[in-house]
Amino acid sequence: MLRLEEERAPSGPEDASHLAERRGAVGQQIKDAVQGDRVGSSVPERQGDSVGLHEREARIAAAQQRMKELEAERERREKTNKKEVAKQKEPRASTTDPDARVMKMADGGWRPAYNMQIISTPEHQVIVAVDIDTSGSDRGLARPGIETVHAEGYEPSNYLVDGGFTKHDDIEWAHAKDIKMWCPPGQTRHGTDPYAPKRDDGVGVADWRERMKGEEDKKSEALYRLRAEHECINAHARRMGLRQLTLRGKIKARIHLLWFAVAHNMMRFFATAQLAA
């Protein structure tokens, strides 16, 4: 997973009202620019200011709409996991890029970002599918990723998945499709054995616990160790400058990621061709 950073957005519980105030202030600036109230400004300058202010007002309006969506999502999650949601900060929206979501970064800061998903083959480090999400967590994104791969015409039966994606519902769904998800279990609250069978485990989850317990025992010979090969792609992305976006919008961010995937795969093709020669 790559979280690409952008300009920091407003934070705190007053975000919604703050956005409304900013939109009102920008609206007044637009009126002033259109009416030519800025002394000493030429007509082209006033027109340029007006266009820029209109674009800014549109971004603030989109951020307000995004705030409503985030608040509705929070209310839905509160119905199933009220304690966990209570620990989280108030939802925040970005006026720089309303499509992005304010996420917590590795340095502890909060900035607008996209959750970029890259699916690859571990043997040759070739990217087979990519996607963009605005969720701050990978949990629950394994199934959409697998469906994306299958839609491209590939049907692997084994997926080596990062631990952040582990979700029992996805594991059960994959098992029903004859797909094995290889992903480590999360840490339990009371320090109990995460591989021990649970009474409410489905057939797929029970099989997954047994398989991952076997992987733990195999150590260096484990199949799951191949997942580490994917980290080379993440490192390559950073070397190619895929750290911070200089554009706005989810569609443009996805195009940016697709261009990286094409460039990466071309370099892998040249590298493997040289080895085969």
N, C-alpha and C positions, 0 to 999 in steps of 0.2 A: 504494500500500500504506500502511495506517495501522497502527502498532503502539501499542496503547493500554496505558498503564502502570497498574500496581497496586502494592500494597505489596511491598517487597523480600522475597525468600525466602532461606532458608539457602543458603550457597554453600560450595564446597570439596569435596575428595575424601571427606570424612567425612559427607556428606549422609545416606546410607542409615543409618549407625549413629546419627547425630544424631537422625534422625526416630524411630528405635526407642526411644532414650532419652527423647525428649519424650513419646512415646505412653505409655511406662511411667509417667512422672511424672504425666501427666494422668489415667491410670487410677487411680493412688493418690489423687489429689485427688477423683475421682468417689466412690470408696469413703468417703472422709472426709466428703464432703458428704452422701451418703446416710445415713450412720450418725449425722449430726448432731454430729460431733466439733468443729465450730467454735464455740467458746464465745461466747455473746452473740448468736448468729444466730437469727433467728426461723425458723419452719417455711417460710413463703413464700420467704424469702431463700435458705434451704438448697435448696429445690426449684428456684429459679431458677438457682442456681449449678450444681446437678446437670445441668440441661438444657443450660446453656451449655457445661459441660465435656464432656458427651456429644457435642455437636455438634463441639467442637474435636477430640475423639478420633477422630470419624468423618473429619474433614478430614485428620488426620495419617495415618490408615489409607489414605485415598485417595491421599495424597501418596506413601506407601510403594509402593502399587501402580503409581503413575505412574512412580516411579523404576525399577521393574523393566522397564516398557515402554520407557523411554528407554535403559536399558542394553542391552536386547535389540536396539533399533534401532541403537545404536552398533556393536554386534557385527556386525550385517548390513552396515553401511556399511564396516566395516573390511575385509571380504572383497573389496570392489571398489576401495576407495580408502584404503588403510591409512595412507599418508603424510599425506594431508589430515586424516584423523580424529585422527592423533597430535598435530597442531597445535592441535586444539580442546580446550577445557576439559572437565572432567568434567561429565556430565549433572547437572542440578539440578531439584528439584521444589519447588513452592510449597505451604506449608501454609495459606496464605490462600485460594488457589483451585487445587486440584489439577488442574483441567482446563486451566489456563493453562500456559504454558511460559516459563521464565526466558530472556529474550532480551537481547542487547546493544542498548542504546539509543543515540541520536544523541549523547548527552553522555558516552558511554563507560561508563556504569553498566550494571548487570545487574538487571533487574526482571521479575516475572511479567507476561506480555503476551499478546495475541492478534494474529495477523496478519490484518487485515481487508482483504478483496479487494472492490473496487468496479469494475464494468464499466459503461461509459457510451457514449453517442453523442457524438462530438466536436463535431458541428455545433450541437446544442442543449443540450449538457451535461445530458442526461437520463439518470438511472441506470436500467439495464435489468436488472441482476442484482447480487447481493451474496453473499458467502460468508465463512466464518470458518475459519481454519486455525491450527494451533499450530506450524507450521514456522518456524524463524528465517530461512529463505531463501525467496525467491519462485521459485527455479529448480524447474521441474517442475510448477508450478501453472497454467501456461497451458492445458494440455489440459483439466483439470477445469473451468476457467472457461469455456472455449468450449463444453463439453458442457452446462454449466448454462444458458448463453444459448440453445442449441438446444432444450433441454428446455422452455424458456419459449415456444417457438414462433417465435423469431427465427433466421434463417439467413444472416447476413452472410458475404460471401466474403473480406473483408479485416479484419484485426485489427491495430491499432496497439498494440504491447506494449512495456512498459518493459524496459530492457536486463537487469534482474535476472531476468527470466523465461526468458531465452534458453536453450533446451535442444534439442540436435539431434534427439532422439527425438520431441519434441513437434512440431518443424518437419516432420519426415518424416511423422508421423501426419496433420498438418493438410494437407500436400500431397496425400496419398492421398485426402483428403476434398474436394479442390478448394478448399481454404481457404489463403489467403496470410497468413502471419504476418510482420508488419513489425516487426522488433526489431534493435537494433544488436548486433554481435558483441562479445564481451568482449575485454579486452586480452590479447594473447599474451605468454607468459613471456619469449620471446627477442626481442620487438620486431618480429616478422615481420608482413607484411601480413595482417590478419584476413580480408580479402576474397579472398585468393588461394585457388584451388581446392586441396583436399587429396585425396590418393589414396583415402582411405576415405570420402569424401563420398558420401551417397546422392543420388538425383535431386532430392529436396526441398531438401536442404541446399545443393546446388550452385545450384539456382534462387534460393534465399534469398540466398546470397552475391552473386550477380550483381545481384539487385534492390537490395540494400542498398548496393552499390557505386554503382549508378546514383543512389540517393538522396543519397549523399555528394556526387556531382558536381552535382546539381541545386540544392543549398543551399536558398535561400528558396522555391523552387518545389516542394520535395520534399513528397510525401504525408505522410511521417512527422512533419513539423513540426506537424501537427494534433494529435498526441498531447499536446502541451503544454496544450491546452485542458482536459484532464482535471485538471490541477493546480488549476484554479479550484474544482473540487469538493472537493479535499483542503483547500484554504484555507477554503472555506465550512464544511466539517466542523469545523475548528478554531474558527472564529468561533462556531459553534453549541455549542461546549463538548465536542465529541467528542475529548477528549484523555485523560481518565482515567475508568475505570469505577468505579462505586460499588456494583457487584453482583458476584456470583460465578457461575461456570458458563458453559460454551460456548453452551448454548441461550439463556440470558438475554443473553449478549453479542451473539448473532446477532439477537435481537429488538430490542436497542438499536440495532444498525446498520440494521435494517429500518425502524424508526421514523424514523431520520435520512433514509433514502432516500425515504420517503413525504413527509416535510416538505420535503426539497430539491426533489423533483419538483413538488410543489404550487406552490412559489415560482417554479420555472422556468415552469410553466404560466401563472401570473399575469403573469410578465414578458413572455413571448412573446405573450400575448393583448393586452397593452397596446401592444406594438410593432405588432401587426397591426391594431389599431383606428385 
